[in-house]
Amino acid sequence: MRILHTSDWHLGRIFHGHHLTDDQACLLEQIEGIIKDFNPDVILNCGDIFDRAMPPKEAVDLLDEHCSRIITDYKKPYIIIAGNHDSPERLSFGSKILQKSSLFIKGKGEKEISPVVLPDKDGDVCFYALPYLDIEACKFLYNDAKIKNHEDVIKKQVQIIEKKHPPSKRSVLLAHAFVNGSQQCESERPLFLGGSEMVPSSLFKNFNYTALGHLHRNQKAGFSFARYSGSLMKYSISEAEHIKSVNLIELKKDGSAIIKEEKLKPQKDLRIVRGKLEDILKKTDKSSDYLVFELLDEGILYEPMKRLREKFINAIAVQRPNQTINRTETNLPDFRKSTELEIYTALKKHKNDGKSPNKKELEYFQKILNEVRLTI
């Protein structure tokens, strides 16, 4: 069976003030071209379809047009799960009707995890779709107060699957998770507190292939048959050196998987330009790429971003690696790369004479933060 695995499209994303809908549409066209050439038996999309719970109209339209072409023109089964950026209820709208057209959208967690069963010449393949499910929702769904972290969430679901899966059939898992040991980027929103978002790759050992979403780098997740496809395009400066791609899988009769990365080429790349300001301003760059300037000058520069934007239309950021701030004089920590949790912890310590917040306070803060994120 041939499988195309993609994830983390973040449709509706705004990147340093730039709306990315046209860039994303171009890449979806490329994926459709890959589908035409590779001729997969099924397409898997593993979450964070949209960038926020209430996506803009143009993002919804883009997904609608893409899915319509896949189902109507290419007549390919399509399995989609919700990620932590998606609204499960909104993504699931009409899913019971759509599955009659082989568009299987799994937005909400299911107590009885039924597979999407697709046949090929070697028999049936069971696709088990696990949309992102937070701890409290999982406790309620399965009536299990012992669930404490994301590992417990995935473990509970995998146990349900393994109890009912026919051993004679091949199996593929779709999940949206942070697998321990995998490399993350700045643009990935944390799932839970600290290390509690991590899950071990051993949970996936009994599946012939595990298609993962959440992390934006194409990479293995412990096993060669458990992989992230990575994001559709570069969504943070930390991803500038990434090569974005989709995974093409050939699942053999014996359950072994041959996996190939198929590169995607954006119409506007994200590049880092390094050098001194005056030298860079002398250069000519007629590309439409998004440019980050790493200025190697020391000392004060006069309005570097304004001057760069006058010459380079898609200049998005300036970095100053040689510029230092005297922390002993300002006595201010640098929160630019801190998470919300780290900032909250530092504030509480500052207010409480160096005493850190307790576990209950941290869990309550994360609960409120998750609720706020769903409204953004």
C-alpha positions in Angstrom: 0.0 0.0 0.0 1.2 3.5 -0.9 0.8 6.2 1.7 1.5 10.0 1.6 2.1 11.5 5.0 2.0 15.2 5.7 1.3 17.4 8.7 1.4 20.8 10.4 0.1 23.0 7.7 -0.9 25.9 10.0 -3.2 27.4 7.4 -4.0 31.0 8.2 -0.6 31.6 9.7 0.8 35.2 9.9 4.5 35.3 9.8 6.2 38.6 10.9 3.2 40.5 9.6 3.0 38.5 6.3 -0.1 36.5 5.5 1.0 33.1 4.2 -2.1 31.9 2.4 -0.6 32.3 -1.1 2.6 30.6 -0.1 0.6 27.7 1.5 -1.6 27.4 -1.6 1.5 27.0 -3.8 2.8 24.2 -1.6 -0.6 22.4 -1.5 -0.5 22.5 -5.3 2.9 20.8 -5.1 1.5 18.1 -2.8 -1.3 17.5 -5.3 1.3 17.1 -8.0 3.1 14.6 -5.8 -0.2 12.7 -5.3 -0.7 12.6 -9.1 2.9 11.2 -9.7 3.2 8.9 -6.6 -0.4 7.7 -6.9 -0.9 6.9 -3.1 -3.7 4.7 -1.9 -4.3 7.1 1.0 -3.2 10.5 2.3 -2.6 11.1 6.0 -2.6 14.5 7.6 -1.5 14.5 11.2 -2.8 17.7 12.8 -2.3 21.4 13.2 -4.2 21.8 9.9 -5.0 25.4 11.0 -2.8 27.8 12.9 -5.5 28.6 15.5 -8.8 27.4 16.8 -10.8 30.0 14.8 -9.0 30.2 11.4 -9.7 33.0 9.0 -12.0 32.4 6.0 -9.3 32.2 3.5 -7.6 29.3 5.4 -10.9 27.4 5.6 -11.5 28.0 1.9 -8.0 26.7 1.0 -8.5 23.5 2.9 -12.0 23.1 1.4 -10.6 23.5 -2.2 -7.7 21.1 -1.5 -9.8 18.3 0.0 -12.4 18.7 -2.8 -9.7 18.1 -5.4 -8.3 15.1 -3.6 -11.6 13.4 -3.1 -13.4 14.5 -6.4 -10.5 14.7 -8.9 -8.0 12.1 -7.6 -10.6 9.9 -5.7 -8.1 9.2 -2.9 -9.1 8.3 0.7 -8.0 11.1 3.0 -7.5 10.8 6.8 -7.1 14.0 8.9 -6.6 14.4 12.6 -6.8 17.5 14.8 -3.6 18.9 16.4 -3.3 21.1 19.5 -3.7 24.2 17.3 -7.0 23.0 15.9 -10.5 23.2 17.3 -11.7 19.6 17.5 -15.4 20.6 17.1 -14.9 22.9 14.2 -12.6 20.6 12.3 -15.1 17.7 12.8 -18.1 19.5 11.4 -19.8 17.2 8.8 -17.3 14.4 9.4 -20.0 11.6 9.5 -21.3 12.7 6.1 -17.9 13.3 4.6 -16.6 9.8 5.5 -19.1 8.4 2.9 -16.8 10.2 0.3 -13.7 8.7 1.9 -12.7 11.9 3.7 -12.2 10.8 7.3 -11.8 13.7 9.7 -11.0 12.8 13.3 -11.2 15.9 15.4 -12.5 14.6 18.7 -11.2 11.7 20.8 -13.2 8.5 20.6 -13.9 6.1 23.4 -14.1 3.2 21.0 -11.2 3.7 18.6 -12.4 2.2 15.4 -10.0 1.9 12.5 -10.4 3.2 8.9 -9.9 -0.1 7.1 -8.5 0.1 3.5 -7.7 -2.8 1.3 -4.9 -3.4 -1.2 -3.8 -6.5 -3.1 -2.1 -8.0 0.0 -5.1 -7.6 2.3 -6.5 -5.0 4.7 -4.6 -2.2 6.5 -6.1 -0.7 9.7 -5.5 3.1 10.1 -6.0 4.2 13.7 -6.4 8.0 14.0 -5.6 9.7 17.4 -6.4 13.4 17.3 -4.8 15.5 19.9 -6.5 15.0 23.3 -5.5 17.0 26.4 -5.2 15.4 29.8 -8.5 16.5 31.3 -10.5 15.6 28.2 -8.9 12.2 28.2 -9.7 11.6 31.9 -13.3 12.4 31.2 -13.6 10.4 28.0 -12.2 7.2 29.6 -13.3 7.9 33.2 -9.7 7.3 34.3 -8.3 9.6 37.0 -4.9 7.9 36.8 -4.2 9.8 33.5 -1.6 12.4 34.5 0.4 13.4 31.4 0.5 13.0 27.7 2.3 9.7 27.9 -0.7 8.3 29.8 -3.1 9.7 27.2 -1.3 8.0 24.3 -0.7 4.8 26.3 -4.4 4.5 27.2 -5.4 4.9 23.5 -2.7 2.4 22.3 -3.8 -0.2 24.8 -7.4 0.1 23.5 -6.2 -0.4 20.0 -4.0 -3.3 20.7 -6.7 -5.2 22.5 -9.0 -5.2 19.5 -6.5 -5.1 16.5 -6.5 -8.4 14.4 -2.9 -9.6 14.5 -3.1 -10.8 10.9 -3.7 -7.3 9.6 -1.1 -4.5 9.1 -1.6 -1.4 11.2 -0.8 2.3 10.8 -1.2 4.9 13.6 -1.8 8.6 13.2 -0.9 10.8 16.3 -0.1 14.3 17.3 2.6 14.1 19.9 6.1 15.1 21.1 8.1 11.9 21.1 11.0 11.9 23.5 14.4 12.6 21.9 13.0 14.4 18.9 14.2 17.9 17.8 11.8 20.8 18.3 11.7 24.4 16.9 10.6 27.8 18.2 7.3 27.8 16.4 5.9 24.6 18.1 3.4 25.4 20.8 4.1 23.3 24.0 1.5 20.6 24.6 1.8 20.4 28.4 3.9 21.4 31.4 7.6 20.8 31.3 8.6 17.2 30.4 5.0 16.0 30.9 4.3 16.5 27.2 6.9 13.9 26.2 5.9 10.4 25.1 8.3 7.4 24.6 8.7 6.0 21.1 8.2 2.5 22.6 4.5 3.1 22.5 4.6 2.8 18.7 6.6 -0.4 18.4 3.7 -2.7 17.4 2.5 -0.5 14.5 3.9 -1.0 11.0 4.1 2.7 10.5 3.4 5.6 12.8 2.6 8.9 11.1 3.3 11.8 13.5 2.5 15.5 13.7 3.5 18.4 16.0 7.2 18.8 15.4 8.2 20.8 12.4 11.4 18.9 11.3 11.2 15.8 9.2 12.7 13.1 11.4 12.6 9.7 12.8 10.9 9.3 16.2 12.9 6.5 17.8 12.2 3.9 15.2 12.7 4.1 11.4 8.9 3.3 11.0 7.8 6.1 13.3 8.3 9.5 11.6 7.4 13.1 11.6 6.8 14.6 8.1 7.5 18.1 9.4 5.6 21.3 8.7 4.4 22.5 5.3 6.8 25.5 5.3 9.2 27.3 7.6 7.3 29.0 10.4 10.1 30.3 12.6 13.7 31.6 12.1 14.9 28.4 13.8 13.6 26.5 10.8 15.6 28.5 8.2 18.0 25.6 7.5 15.2 23.0 7.3 14.3 21.2 4.0 10.5 20.8 4.1 9.0 17.6 2.6 6.3 15.0 2.8 6.8 11.3 3.5 6.1 8.7 0.8 5.6 5.2 2.3 5.3 1.8 0.6 3.9 -0.7 3.1 4.8 -4.2 2.0 2.9 -7.4 2.5 5.0 -8.4 5.4 4.4 -5.1 7.2 7.8 -3.6 6.4 7.9 0.1 5.2 10.0 1.8 2.6 10.1 5.5 3.4 11.2 8.3 1.1 11.2 12.1 1.8 9.8 14.1 -1.1 11.0 17.8 -1.0 8.8 20.8 -1.2 9.9 24.0 -2.8 8.4 27.2 -1.5 7.7 30.2 -3.8 9.3 32.3 -1.1 12.0 30.7 1.0 13.2 31.8 4.4 16.9 32.7 4.5 19.4 34.2 6.9 21.8 36.8 5.5 24.9 37.4 7.6 27.3 40.3 7.4 27.8 43.9 8.4 25.0 46.3 7.7 26.8 48.6 5.2 28.1 45.6 3.3 24.6 44.0 3.1 23.1 47.3 1.9 25.5 47.3 -1.0 24.2 43.9 -2.2 21.5 43.3 -4.7 19.0 40.6 -3.9 16.0 40.5 -6.3 14.4 37.4 -4.8 11.1 37.6 -3.0 12.4 35.4 -0.1 11.7 36.2 3.5 15.0 37.5 4.8 16.5 37.5 8.3 19.6 39.7 8.7 22.2 38.6 11.2 24.2 41.8 11.6 27.8 41.3 12.7 28.4 44.9 13.6 29.3 45.8 17.2 27.9 48.9 18.9 24.9 51.0 18.0 23.4 51.0 14.5 21.0 53.7 13.2 17.6 52.2 12.4 18.9 49.0 10.8 15.5 47.4 10.2 14.1 50.5 8.5 17.1 50.8 6.2 17.0 47.1 5.3 13.3 47.2 4.5 13.8 50.1 2.2 16.0 47.9 0.0 14.7 44.4 0.7 10.9 44.2 0.5 10.5 41.0 2.6 13.0 41.8 5.3 11.4 40.4 8.4 13.9 40.5 11.3 17.3 41.7 12.5 19.5 39.7 14.8 22.5 41.1 16.6 24.7 38.2 17.8 27.6 40.5 18.7 25.4 43.0 20.7 25.5 42.4 24.4 23.5 43.8 27.3 25.1 44.4 30.6 22.8 42.3 32.8 24.7 43.3 36.0 23.6 46.9 35.4 20.0 46.3 34.2 19.4 43.3 36.5 16.8 42.1 34.0 16.5 38.5 32.8 16.3 37.9 29.0 12.8 36.5 28.4 12.9 36.6 24.6 13.3 32.8 24.3 11.4 31.8 27.4 8.1 29.9 27.4 5.0 31.3 29.1 5.6 28.8 31.9 9.2 30.0 32.5 8.0 33.6 32.6 5.2 32.8 35.0 7.7 30.8 37.3 10.2 33.7 37.3 7.4 36.2 38.2 6.2 34.1 41.0 9.7 33.6 42.4 10.2 37.4 42.2 7.0 38.1 44.1 7.5 35.3 46.6 11.2 36.0 47.7 12.6 33.3 45.5 10.0 30.6 46.2 8.9 28.7 43.1 5.2 28.1 42.4 3.9 24.6 43.5 2.6 21.9 41.2 -1.0 22.9 41.7 -0.3 26.5 40.8 1.6 25.4 37.6 -1.2 23.1 36.6 -3.8 25.9 37.1 -1.7 28.3 35.1 -1.4 25.8 32.2 -5.2 25.2 32.3 -5.9 28.9 32.0 -3.2 29.3 29.3 -4.8 26.5 27.2 -8.2 28.1 27.5 -6.8 31.4 26.3 -5.1 29.8 23.4 -8.3 28.3 22.1 -9.7 31.8 21.8 -6.8 33.2 19.8 
